[in-house]
Amino acid sequence: MVIAKENYFIYADPRKCLGCKNCEIACAVAHADCDLQTAVTQGLQLQPRNSVVQVDDMVMPIQCRQCEDAPCAHACPTGAIYVEDRFVKINESNCIGCKVCTMVCPFGAIIVAKDITDEGTHRTQKGKARKCDLCFSRTQESNEFACACVEACPTKAIMLVDYESYRKKLIEERGKELVRAHAHTKTKA
């Protein structure tokens, strides 16, 4: 699938999710400066941009839905979160770690993670907003969507979908359900 200016987002089917957290690991490694083995042997903390949650008997990953009218972008006081080409992006260098975005996200898809940085003679911890970016850096390299979580899911519970295609499919499925549900009724001509 070649990158287009469509409204793509990640869809997770809770009926297929095992809760294995392969998607979290793949996401964290995709956004790290090293591979998983190096991170483990050096004791580095990997930070996924999605999280697997359990509600009652359902398990599924939570991640950014790339909202068209993104409340996080409207609420961000510094403009660090913005919408560009139908994608919600974060410029981490402009983020002040205020957490307003986490409070307004209807999906709970944004985290504020602490970055430890060396600033001259001392180390500081600064919170930076992070969320699913559809693995944009991997995508730019290959000119095709290459979402680590989608590739890592053993049950194909996580899918990258285009909103319009998804909407048309839902309408068709619901239409078929209506036809089946009303097959026993006769209409007057």
Backbone as a printed PyTorch tensor [residue, N CA C, xyz], in Angstrom:
tensor([[[  0.8440,  -1.1710,   0.0000],
         [  0.0000,   0.0000,   0.0000],
         [  0.8900,   1.2340,   0.0000]],

        [[  0.8000,   2.0170,  -1.0200],
         [  1.5990,   3.2310,  -1.1350],
         [  0.9590,   4.3310,  -0.2970]],

        [[  1.7960,   5.1480,   0.3200],
         [  1.2990,   6.2220,   1.1720],
         [  0.4610,   7.1910,   0.3560]],

        [[ -0.7160,   7.4690,   0.8370],
         [ -1.6020,   8.4450,   0.2160],
         [ -2.1650,   9.3240,   1.3150]],

        [[ -2.7660,  10.4040,   0.9050],
         [ -3.3400,  11.3070,   1.9070],
         [ -4.7580,  10.8460,   2.2330]],

        [[ -4.8580,   9.6360,   2.7230],
         [ -6.1350,   9.0750,   3.1380],
         [ -6.2070,   9.1480,   4.6510]],

        [[ -7.3510,   8.7950,   5.1820],
         [ -7.5480,   8.8510,   6.6210],
         [ -7.3030,   7.4620,   7.2160]],

        [[ -6.0440,   7.1230,   7.4080],
         [ -5.6760,   5.8280,   7.9470],
         [ -5.6510,   5.8560,   9.4660]],

        [[ -5.9850,   4.7220,  10.0540],
         [ -5.8660,   4.5620,  11.4930],
         [ -5.6950,   3.0800,  11.7990]],

        [[ -5.3000,   2.7870,  13.0310],
         [ -5.1330,   1.4070,  13.4690],
         [ -6.4470,   0.9350,  14.0780]],

        [[ -6.9070,  -0.2240,  13.6470],
         [ -8.0980,  -0.8420,  14.2290],
         [ -7.6600,  -2.1340,  14.9010]],

        [[ -8.1110,  -2.3420,  16.1170],
         [ -7.7940,  -3.5720,  16.8400],
         [ -9.0890,  -4.3150,  17.1390]],

        [[ -9.1420,  -5.5710,  16.7490],
         [-10.3260,  -6.4000,  16.9690],
         [-10.1670,  -7.1430,  18.2910]],

        [[-10.9180,  -6.7670,  19.3250],
         [-10.7510,  -7.4090,  20.6290],
         [-11.1270,  -8.8910,  20.6230]],

        [[-11.9030,  -9.3330,  19.6370],
         [-12.2650, -10.7510,  19.5590],
         [-11.0740, -11.6160,  19.1610]],

        [[-10.0780, -11.0110,  18.5150],
         [ -8.9040, -11.7620,  18.0650],
         [ -7.6840, -11.5610,  18.9580]],

        [[ -7.6900, -10.5270,  19.7950],
         [ -6.5070, -10.1840,  20.5910],
         [ -6.2790, -11.2050,  21.7010]],

        [[ -5.0370, -11.6890,  21.8160],
         [ -4.6550, -12.6450,  22.8530],
         [ -4.1260, -11.9620,  24.1110]],

        [[ -3.7790, -10.6960,  24.0030],
         [ -3.1560,  -9.9980,  25.1250],
         [ -1.6890, -10.3520,  25.2870]],

        [[ -1.0400, -10.7940,  24.2260],
         [  0.3550, -11.2500,  24.2830],
         [  1.3550, -10.1030,  24.4070]],

        [[  0.9380,  -8.9090,  24.0460],
         [  1.7510,  -7.6930,  24.1020],
         [  2.9050,  -7.6620,  23.0940]],

        [[  2.8440,  -8.5350,  22.0790],
         [  3.8370,  -8.4640,  21.0010],
         [  3.8020,  -7.0940,  20.3320]],

        [[  2.6130,  -6.5110,  20.2360],
         [  2.4780,  -5.1960,  19.5960],
         [  3.1900,  -4.1190,  20.4060]],

        [[  3.1050,  -4.1950,  21.7340],
         [  3.7980,  -3.2240,  22.5890],
         [  5.3090,  -3.3250,  22.4060]],

        [[  5.8090,  -4.5530,  22.4050],
         [  7.2550,  -4.7600,  22.2580],
         [  7.7190,  -4.2740,  20.8920]],

        [[  6.9880,  -4.6450,  19.8430],
         [  7.3640,  -4.2280,  18.4850],
         [  7.3400,  -2.7110,  18.3540]],

        [[  6.3520,  -2.0760,  18.9510],
         [  6.2500,  -0.6140,  18.9120],
         [  7.4380,   0.0230,  19.6240]],

        [[  7.7400,  -0.4700,  20.8120],
         [  8.8440,   0.0990,  21.5940],
         [ 10.1720,  -0.0420,  20.8620]],

        [[ 10.4050,  -1.2030,  20.2770],
         [ 11.6580,  -1.4310,  19.5480],
         [ 11.7080,  -0.5630,  18.2870]],

        [[ 10.5800,  -0.4150,  17.6030],
         [ 10.5410,   0.4050,  16.3810],
         [ 10.8830,   1.8620,  16.6600]],

        [[ 10.6350,   2.3260,  17.8760],
         [ 10.9040,   3.7180,  18.2300],
         [ 12.1540,   3.8840,  19.0840]],

        [[ 12.9160,   2.8170,  19.2470],
         [ 14.1470,   2.8760,  20.0430],
         [ 15.3450,   3.0780,  19.1230]],

        [[ 16.4440,   3.4420,  19.7340],
         [ 17.6810,   3.6150,  18.9680],
         [ 18.4960,   2.3290,  18.9260]],

        [[ 17.9100,   1.2280,  19.3830],
         [ 18.6310,  -0.0460,  19.4090],
         [ 17.6400,  -1.1920,  19.2530]],

        [[ 18.1750,  -2.4000,  19.1070],
         [ 17.3020,  -3.5580,  18.9950],
         [ 16.9220,  -4.0660,  20.3910]],

        [[ 16.0200,  -5.0360,  20.4450],
         [ 15.5100,  -5.5440,  21.7170],
         [ 16.6110,  -6.1600,  22.5670]],

        [[ 17.4840,  -6.9450,  21.9520],
         [ 18.5570,  -7.5990,  22.7060],
         [ 19.4710,  -6.5640,  23.3640]],

        [[ 19.8500,  -5.5390,  22.6360],
         [ 20.7100,  -4.4870,  23.1930],
         [ 20.0100,  -3.7760,  24.3440]],

        [[ 18.7360,  -3.4730,  24.1660],
         [ 17.9810,  -2.7880,  25.2230],
         [ 17.9310,  -3.6230,  26.4940]],

        [[ 17.7040,  -4.9190,  26.3440],
         [ 17.6200,  -5.7970,  27.5160],
         [ 18.9750,  -5.9350,  28.1900]],

        [[ 20.0280,  -6.1740,  27.4200],
         [ 21.3560,  -6.3720,  28.0240],
         [ 21.9060,  -5.1040,  28.6550]],

        [[ 21.5140,  -3.9400,  28.1330],
         [ 22.0010,  -2.6830,  28.7010],
         [ 21.0330,  -2.0750,  29.7130]],

        [[ 19.9150,  -2.7490,  29.9500],
         [ 18.9510,  -2.2640,  30.9270],
         [ 18.2340,  -0.9910,  30.5110]],

        [[ 18.0940,  -0.7800,  29.2070],
         [ 17.4070,   0.4140,  28.7100],
         [ 15.8940,   0.2190,  28.7890]],

        [[ 15.1910,   1.2710,  29.1210],
         [ 13.7410,   1.1990,  29.2110],
         [ 13.1320,   1.5560,  27.8610]],

        [[ 12.4410,   0.5960,  27.2800],
         [ 11.7560,   0.8280,  26.0100],
         [ 10.3650,   1.3830,  26.2980]],

        [[  9.8990,   2.2790,  25.4520],
         [  8.6030,   2.9220,  25.6760],
         [  7.6880,   2.7330,  24.4700]],

        [[  6.7040,   1.8320,  24.6020],
         [  5.7510,   1.6730,  23.4970],
         [  4.8260,   2.8750,  23.4060]],

        [[  4.2500,   3.0530,  22.2440],
         [  3.3010,   4.1500,  22.0280],
         [  1.8760,   3.6170,  21.9450]],

        [[  1.7250,   2.3870,  22.3420],
         [  0.4070,   1.7750,  22.4810],
         [  0.4070,   1.0080,  23.8000]],

        [[ -0.7500,   0.5900,  24.2500],
         [ -0.7980,  -0.2100,  25.4750],
         [ -1.9430,  -1.2010,  25.3790]],

        [[ -1.6740,  -2.4140,  25.8260],
         [ -2.6840,  -3.4610,  25.8210],
         [ -3.4440,  -3.3750,  27.1430]],

        [[ -4.7550,  -3.2910,  27.0500],
         [ -5.5830,  -3.1800,  28.2490],
         [ -6.6140,  -4.3090,  28.2830]],

        [[ -7.0430,  -4.6380,  29.4900],
         [ -8.0830,  -5.6390,  29.6600],
         [ -9.2770,  -4.9910,  30.3440]],

        [[-10.4410,  -5.1830,  29.7570],
         [-11.6920,  -4.7180,  30.3360],
         [-12.6360,  -5.9130,  30.3470]],

        [[-13.0360,  -6.3090,  31.5370],
         [-13.8470,  -7.5110,  31.7150],
         [-13.1100,  -8.6960,  31.0830]],

        [[-13.7180,  -9.3430,  30.1020],
         [-13.0540, -10.4920,  29.4800],
         [-12.4700, -10.1600,  28.1100]],

        [[-12.3800,  -8.8850,  27.7860],
         [-11.8260,  -8.4590,  26.4980],
         [-10.4520,  -7.8350,  26.6890]],

        [[ -9.5550,  -8.1100,  25.7500],
         [ -8.2080,  -7.5470,  25.7670],
         [ -7.9630,  -6.9260,  24.4010]],

        [[ -7.3570,  -5.7500,  24.3950],
         [ -7.0320,  -5.1340,  23.1100],
         [ -6.0400,  -3.9980,  23.2930]],

        [[ -5.2800,  -3.6960,  22.2460],
         [ -4.3630,  -2.5550,  22.3210],
         [ -5.1170,  -1.2410,  22.1320]],

        [[ -4.6450,  -0.2350,  22.8300],
         [ -5.1950,   1.1140,  22.7060],
         [ -4.1300,   1.9710,  22.0410]],

        [[ -4.4990,   2.6630,  20.9950],
         [ -3.5720,   3.5660,  20.3300],
         [ -4.3250,   4.6590,  19.5970]],

        [[ -3.5970,   5.6480,  19.1590],
         [ -4.1750,   6.8330,  18.5320],
         [ -5.0410,   6.4510,  17.3340]],

        [[ -6.2140,   7.0820,  17.2420],
         [ -7.1360,   6.8470,  16.1290],
         [ -7.0170,   7.9090,  15.0440]],

        [[ -6.0380,   8.7930,  15.1520],
         [ -5.8130,   9.8320,  14.1410],
         [ -7.0910,  10.6380,  13.9020]],

        [[ -7.6650,  11.1670,  14.9740],
         [ -8.9230,  11.9290,  14.9080],
         [ -8.8260,  13.0740,  13.9000]],

        [[ -9.8790,  13.2690,  13.1350],
         [ -9.8990,  14.3800,  12.1850],
         [ -9.9230,  15.7230,  12.9030]],

        [[-10.7350,  15.8180,  13.9460],
         [-10.8240,  17.0470,  14.7300],
         [-10.1840,  16.7500,  16.0880]],

        [[ -8.8880,  16.5230,  16.0750],
         [ -8.1520,  15.9930,  17.2240],
         [ -8.2200,  16.9050,  18.4480]],

        [[ -8.8880,  16.4540,  19.5210],
         [ -8.9700,  17.2760,  20.7260],
         [ -7.6000,  17.5410,  21.3460]],

        [[ -6.6770,  16.6000,  21.1970],
         [ -5.3320,  16.7960,  21.7580],
         [ -4.6250,  17.9650,  21.0830]],

        [[ -4.8070,  18.1020,  19.7730],
         [ -4.1690,  19.2060,  19.0460],
         [ -4.7830,  20.5470,  19.4460]],

        [[ -6.0980,  20.5590,  19.6430],
         [ -6.7620,  21.8040,  20.0560],
         [ -6.3470,  22.2140,  21.4630]],

        [[ -6.1140,  21.2330,  22.3280],
         [ -5.8220,  21.5240,  23.7340],
         [ -4.3550,  21.8320,  24.0010]],

        [[ -3.4610,  21.4230,  23.1130],
         [ -2.0250,  21.5930,  23.3560],
         [ -1.6570,  23.0840,  23.3920]],

        [[ -1.1460,  23.5660,  24.5310],
         [ -0.8640,  25.0000,  24.6500],
         [  0.3420,  25.4820,  23.8440]],

        [[  1.2130,  24.5540,  23.4250],
         [  2.4120,  24.9740,  22.6950],
         [  2.3510,  24.6500,  21.2070]],

        [[  1.2950,  23.9660,  20.7770],
         [  1.2080,  23.5620,  19.3750],
         [  2.0990,  22.3740,  19.0520]],

        [[  2.5720,  21.6710,  20.0800],
         [  3.4210,  20.5010,  19.8510],
         [  2.6510,  19.3860,  19.1580]],

        [[  1.3470,  19.3200,  19.4000],
         [  0.4950,  18.3380,  18.7260],
         [ -0.2780,  19.0770,  17.6440]],

        [[ -0.2140,  18.5430,  16.4380],
         [ -0.8520,  19.2080,  15.3010],
         [ -1.3010,  18.1690,  14.2870]],

        [[ -2.1830,  18.5680,  13.3910],
         [ -2.6620,  17.6840,  12.3340],
         [ -2.0270,  18.1330,  11.0300]],

        [[ -1.4110,  17.1760,  10.3340],
         [ -0.7730,  17.4610,   9.0490],
         [ -1.0560,  16.3070,   8.1050]],

        [[ -1.5730,  16.6040,   6.9480],
         [ -1.9030,  15.5810,   5.9450],
         [ -2.7790,  14.4740,   6.5250]],

        [[ -3.7480,  14.8530,   7.3740],
         [ -4.7190,  13.9430,   7.9870],
         [ -4.1150,  13.0170,   9.0330]],

        [[ -2.9150,  13.3270,   9.5040],
         [ -2.2850,  12.5600,  10.5720],
         [ -2.0490,  13.4700,  11.7670]],

        [[ -2.2620,  12.9520,  12.9630],
         [ -1.9940,  13.7040,  14.1840],
         [ -0.5410,  13.4390,  14.5590]],

        [[  0.2370,  14.5110,  14.6400],
         [  1.6740,  14.3770,  14.8890],
         [  2.0700,  15.1350,  16.1480]],

        [[  3.2080,  14.7440,  16.7200],
         [  3.7460,  15.4270,  17.8950],
         [  5.1700,  15.8580,  17.6040]],

        [[  5.4410,  17.1310,  17.8190],
         [  6.8080,  17.6450,  17.7680],
         [  7.2960,  17.6390,  19.2160]],

        [[  8.0080,  16.5690,  19.5960],
         [  8.3940,  16.3740,  20.9930],
         [  9.2580,  17.5020,  21.5400]],

        [[ 10.0110,  18.1740,  20.6810],
         [ 10.8660,  19.2570,  21.1790],
         [ 10.0410,  20.4590,  21.6470]],

        [[  8.7900,  20.5800,  21.1810],
         [  7.9170,  21.6680,  21.6300],
         [  7.0440,  21.2820,  22.8190]],

        [[  7.0600,  20.0040,  23.1890],
         [  6.2080,  19.5160,  24.2730],
         [  6.7780,  19.9280,  25.6260]],

        [[  5.9040,  20.4470,  26.4990],
         [  6.3370,  20.8560,  27.8400],
         [  5.9170,  19.8450,  28.9050]],

        [[  5.2860,  18.7580,  28.4980],
         [  4.9100,  17.7060,  29.4410],
         [  3.7570,  18.0650,  30.3600]],

        [[  2.8620,  18.9410,  29.9370],
         [  1.7700,  19.4190,  30.8050],
         [  0.6440,  18.3950,  30.9890]],

        [[  0.5700,  17.4090,  30.1250],
         [ -0.4050,  16.3160,  30.1860],
         [ -1.8430,  16.7070,  29.8210]],

        [[ -2.0560,  17.8960,  29.3120],
         [ -3.4070,  18.2930,  28.9080],
         [ -3.9140,  17.3510,  27.8140]],

        [[ -3.0520,  16.9700,  26.9050],
         [ -3.4380,  16.0750,  25.8110],
         [ -3.9500,  14.7340,  26.3370]],

        [[ -3.3390,  14.2340,  27.4060],
         [ -3.7750,  12.9500,  27.9660],
         [ -5.1670,  13.0630,  28.5710]],

        [[ -5.4970,  14.2330,  29.0760],
         [ -6.8070,  14.4310,  29.7010],
         [ -7.9310,  14.5520,  28.6790]],

        [[ -7.6380,  15.0540,  27.4900],
         [ -8.6990,  15.2660,  26.5060],
         [ -8.8110,  14.1540,  25.4660]],

        [[ -7.8330,  13.2690,  25.3900],
         [ -7.9010,  12.1790,  24.4110],
         [ -9.0380,  11.2280,  24.7930]],

        [[-10.0360,  11.0500,  23.9250],
         [-11.1700,  10.1890,  24.2710],
         [-10.8200,   8.7030,  24.3190]],

        [[ -9.6470,   8.3320,  23.8240],
         [ -9.2620,   6.9240,  23.7860],
         [ -8.1750,   6.5680,  24.7920]],

        [[ -7.6440,   7.5550,  25.4900],
         [ -6.5520,   7.2860,  26.4260],
         [ -5.3000,   6.8330,  25.7010]],

        [[ -5.0940,   7.3560,  24.5000],
         [ -4.0290,   6.8710,  23.6300],
         [ -2.7260,   7.6480,  23.7330]],

        [[ -2.6870,   8.6910,  24.5530],
         [ -1.4650,   9.4920,  24.6800],
         [ -0.8670,   9.2650,  26.0590]],

        [[  0.4390,   9.0590,  26.0850],
         [  1.1450,   8.9640,  27.3580],
         [  2.1560,  10.0980,  27.4250]],

        [[  2.5090,  10.4850,  28.6230],
         [  3.6030,  11.4350,  28.8030],
         [  4.7030,  10.6530,  29.4970]],

        [[  5.7640,  10.3900,  28.7480],
         [  6.8770,   9.5800,  29.2450],
         [  8.0450,  10.4790,  29.6010]],

        [[  8.7670,  10.0880,  30.6060],
         [  9.9230,  10.8730,  31.0320],
         [ 11.1240,  10.5500,  30.1570]],

        [[ 11.7500,  11.5980,  29.6700],
         [ 13.0080,  11.4870,  28.9380],
         [ 14.1120,  11.9380,  29.8680]],

        [[ 15.1390,  11.1440,  29.9930],
         [ 16.2890,  11.5510,  30.7970],
         [ 17.3370,  12.0650,  29.8320]],

        [[ 17.7060,  13.3230,  29.9880],
         [ 18.6780,  13.9310,  29.0780],
         [ 19.8180,  14.5540,  29.8560]],

        [[ 20.9660,  14.5810,  29.2280],
         [ 22.1240,  15.2530,  29.8120],
         [ 22.1210,  16.6940,  29.3360]],

        [[ 22.0960,  17.6150,  30.2700],
         [ 22.1520,  19.0380,  29.9300],
         [ 23.3720,  19.6370,  30.6140]],

        [[ 24.4810,  19.5700,  29.9300],
         [ 25.7120,  20.1330,  30.4960],
         [ 26.2040,  19.3230,  31.6800]],

        [[ 26.0750,  19.8830,  32.8620],
         [ 26.6300,  19.2410,  34.0550],
         [ 25.6220,  18.4010,  34.8260]],

        [[ 24.3550,  18.3930,  34.4270],
         [ 23.3670,  17.6260,  35.1820],
         [ 22.3880,  16.9110,  34.2490]],

        [[ 21.7470,  15.8950,  34.8140],
         [ 20.7390,  15.1470,  34.0650],
         [ 19.3640,  15.6400,  34.4790]],

        [[ 18.4770,  15.7570,  33.5240],
         [ 17.1170,  16.1970,  33.8280],
         [ 16.1050,  15.1940,  33.2890]],

        [[ 14.9510,  15.1830,  33.9160],
         [ 13.8390,  14.3710,  33.4360],
         [ 12.7530,  15.3140,  32.9590]],

        [[ 12.3830,  15.1580,  31.7120],
         [ 11.3180,  15.9820,  31.1500],
         [ 10.2690,  15.0660,  30.5450]],

        [[  9.0170,  15.3470,  30.8460],
         [  7.9390,  14.5750,  30.2610],
         [  7.6980,  15.0000,  28.8250]],

        [[  7.4920,  14.0140,  27.9640],
         [  7.2040,  14.2710,  26.5510],
         [  5.9940,  13.4370,  26.1440]],

        [[  5.0500,  14.0700,  25.4710],
         [  3.8670,  13.3600,  24.9910],
         [  4.2740,  12.4010,  23.8810]],

        [[  3.7000,  11.2000,  23.9550],
         [  3.9610,  10.1890,  22.9270],
         [  2.6610,   9.4690,  22.6100]],

        [[  2.5260,   9.0930,  21.3590],
         [  1.3520,   8.3520,  20.9100],
         [  1.7150,   7.5990,  19.6400]],

        [[  0.8340,   6.7530,  19.2050],
         [  1.0520,   6.0290,  17.9570],
         [  1.2130,   7.0280,  16.8140]],

        [[  2.2690,   6.8400,  16.0440],
         [  2.5030,   7.7050,  14.8830],
         [  2.4420,   6.9050,  13.5850]],

        [[  1.8110,   5.7310,  13.6520],
         [  1.7130,   4.8220,  12.5070],
         [  3.1000,   4.4630,  11.9740]],

        [[  4.0800,   4.4490,  12.8790],
         [  5.4750,   4.1450,  12.5170],
         [  5.9120,   4.9860,  11.3210]],

        [[  5.6540,   6.2750,  11.4170],
         [  5.8800,   7.1720,  10.2890],
         [  7.3180,   7.1490,   9.7890]],

        [[  8.3000,   7.0260,  10.6890],
         [  9.6950,   7.0010,  10.2290],
         [  9.9730,   5.7390,   9.4150]],

        [[  9.4180,   4.6030,   9.8170],
         [  9.5760,   3.3680,   9.0440],
         [  8.8390,   3.4890,   7.7190]],

        [[  7.7040,   4.1410,   7.7460],
         [  6.8830,   4.3110,   6.5540],
         [  7.5840,   5.1890,   5.5260]],

        [[  8.2050,   6.2740,   5.9800],
         [  8.9010,   7.1750,   5.0600],
         [ 10.0580,   6.4700,   4.3710]],

        [[ 10.7410,   5.5740,   5.0890],
         [ 11.8800,   4.8600,   4.5040],
         [ 11.4470,   3.9630,   3.3490]],

        [[ 10.3070,   3.2920,   3.4950],
         [  9.8870,   2.3300,   2.4810],
         [  8.8180,   2.8690,   1.5300]],

        [[  8.2590,   4.0490,   1.8230],
         [  7.1640,   4.6550,   1.0650],
         [  5.8980,   3.8000,   1.0980]],

        [[  5.8230,   2.8790,   2.0470],
         [  4.6230,   2.0910,   2.2890],
         [  4.4170,   2.0290,   3.7920]],

        [[  3.1730,   1.8740,   4.2170],
         [  2.9330,   1.7500,   5.6450],
         [  3.6090,   0.4950,   6.1640]],

        [[  4.3270,   0.6460,   7.2490],
         [  5.0610,  -0.4640,   7.8480],
         [  4.8960,  -0.3900,   9.3630]],

        [[  3.6740,  -0.5260,   9.8300],
         [  3.3940,  -0.4160,  11.2640],
         [  3.8870,  -1.6610,  11.9920]],

        [[  4.7730,  -1.4520,  12.9480],
         [  5.3960,  -2.5590,  13.6750],
         [  4.3630,  -3.4130,  14.4020]],

        [[  3.3570,  -2.7880,  14.9930],
         [  2.3540,  -3.5450,  15.7480],
         [  1.5390,  -4.4570,  14.8310]],

        [[  1.2110,  -3.9700,  13.6460],
         [  0.4430,  -4.7640,  12.6850],
         [  1.2600,  -5.9840,  12.2650]],

        [[  2.5370,  -5.7640,  11.9780],
         [  3.4150,  -6.8560,  11.5530],
         [  3.6320,  -7.8780,  12.6650]],

        [[  3.6340,  -7.4350,  13.9240],
         [  3.9570,  -8.3200,  15.0470],
         [  2.7740,  -9.1240,  15.5660]],

        [[  1.5610,  -8.7430,  15.2350],
         [  0.3830,  -9.3990,  15.8100],
         [  0.2030, -10.8080,  15.2400]],

        [[  0.2860, -11.8410,  16.0950],
         [  0.1990, -13.2160,  15.5940],
         [ -1.2000, -13.6200,  15.1280]],

        [[ -2.2340, -12.9230,  15.5710],
         [ -3.6010, -13.2860,  15.1930],
         [ -4.2220, -12.3160,  14.1950]],

        [[ -3.4440, -11.3440,  13.7450],
         [ -3.9380, -10.3120,  12.8160],
         [ -5.1100,  -9.5340,  13.4260]],

        [[ -5.0640,  -9.3460,  14.7480],
         [ -6.0980,  -8.5680,  15.4330],
         [ -5.9180,  -7.0790,  15.1760]],

        [[ -4.7160,  -6.6710,  14.8050],
         [ -4.4210,  -5.2600,  14.5720],
         [ -4.2880,  -5.0350,  13.0730]],

        [[ -5.0370,  -4.0500,  12.5830],
         [ -5.0290,  -3.7680,  11.1520],
         [ -4.8960,  -2.2740,  10.9100]],

        [[ -4.2280,  -1.9270,   9.8480],
         [ -4.1890,  -0.5450,   9.3840],
         [ -5.3120,  -0.4120,   8.3650]],

        [[ -6.2350,   0.4920,   8.6230],
         [ -7.3770,   0.6180,   7.7220],
         [ -7.5490,   2.0530,   7.2520]],

        [[ -8.0840,   2.1710,   6.0690],
         [ -8.4820,   3.4620,   5.5170],
         [ -9.9430,   3.6600,   5.9010]],

        [[-10.2590,   4.7940,   6.4710],
         [-11.6030,   5.0490,   6.9880],
         [-12.6840,   4.8290,   5.9370]],

        [[-12.5130,   5.3620,   4.7360],
         [-13.5550,   5.2430,   3.7130],
         [-13.7950,   3.7880,   3.3280]],

        [[-12.7260,   3.0250,   3.1510],
         [-12.8750,   1.6040,   2.8210],
         [-13.5580,   0.8600,   3.9610]],

        [[-13.1550,   1.1790,   5.1770],
         [-13.7300,   0.5460,   6.3670],
         [-15.2210,   0.8780,   6.4800]],

        [[-15.5760,   2.1380,   6.2570],
         [-16.9690,   2.5740,   6.3450],
         [-17.8300,   1.8530,   5.3050]],

        [[-17.3340,   1.7360,   4.0740],
         [-18.0820,   1.0470,   3.0230],
         [-18.2920,  -0.4230,   3.3710]],

        [[-17.2610,  -1.0530,   3.9200],
         [-17.3620,  -2.4590,   4.3160],
         [-18.4120,  -2.6280,   5.4170]],

        [[-18.4170,  -1.7300,   6.3980],
         [-19.4110,  -1.7990,   7.4760],
         [-20.8280,  -1.6390,   6.9420]],

        [[-21.0220,  -0.7070,   6.0160],
         [-22.3490,  -0.4850,   5.4400],
         [-22.8180,  -1.7420,   4.7120]],

        [[-21.9220,  -2.3770,   3.9470],
         [-22.2730,  -3.6080,   3.2360],
         [-22.6480,  -4.7120,   4.2150]],

        [[-21.8420,  -4.8770,   5.2760],
         [-22.1180,  -5.9230,   6.2640],
         [-23.4430,  -5.6790,   6.9720]],

        [[-23.7030,  -4.4400,   7.3340],
         [-24.9640,  -4.1230,   8.0170],
         [-26.1550,  -4.3020,   7.0800]],

        [[-25.9680,  -3.9840,   5.8110],
         [-27.0230,  -4.2050,   4.8250],
         [-27.3600,  -5.6810,   4.7010]],

        [[-26.3370,  -6.5270,   4.6560],
         [-26.5570,  -7.9770,   4.5740],
         [-27.2730,  -8.4850,   5.8190]],

        [[-26.9030,  -7.9640,   6.9840],
         [-27.5680,  -8.3600,   8.2320],
         [-29.0480,  -7.9880,   8.1950]],

        [[-29.3540,  -6.7910,   7.6950],
         [-30.7500,  -6.3610,   7.6000],
         [-31.5440,  -7.2540,   6.6530]],

        [[-30.9470,  -7.6010,   5.5240],
         [-31.6240,  -8.4730,   4.5590],
         [-31.9100,  -9.8250,   5.1990]],

        [[-30.9220, -10.3940,   5.9000],
         [-31.1240, -11.6910,   6.5650],
         [-32.1930, -11.5840,   7.6580]],

        [[-32.1630, -10.5040,   8.4120],
         [-33.1080, -10.3360,   9.5170],
         [-34.5420, -10.1670,   9.0260]],

        [[-34.6990,  -9.6010,   7.8440],
         [-36.0420,  -9.3320,   7.3300],
         [-36.3980, -10.2210,   6.1400]],

        [[-35.6650, -11.3020,   5.9480],
         [-35.9220, -12.1930,   4.8140],
         [-37.3000, -12.8420,   4.9120]],

        [[-37.8050, -13.0080,   6.1060],
         [-39.1020, -13.6630,   6.2940],
         [-40.2870, -12.7270,   6.0310]],

        [[-40.0430, -11.4480,   5.9440],
         [-41.1470, -10.5040,   5.7170],
         [-41.3120, -10.2370,   4.2290]],

        [[-42.5430, -10.0040,   3.8390],
         [-42.8230,  -9.6970,   2.4370],
         [-43.2160,  -8.2360,   2.3450]],

        [[-42.7510,  -7.6030,   1.3050],
         [-43.1150,  -6.2020,   1.0910],
         [-44.2230,  -6.1220,   0.0590]],

        [[-45.0530,  -5.0990,   0.1840],
         [-46.1270,  -4.8900,  -0.7930],
         [-45.5560,  -4.2140,  -2.0230]],

        [[-45.9940,  -4.6690,  -3.1760],
         [-45.4990,  -4.1120,  -4.4250],
         [-46.1910,  -2.8500,  -4.8030]]])
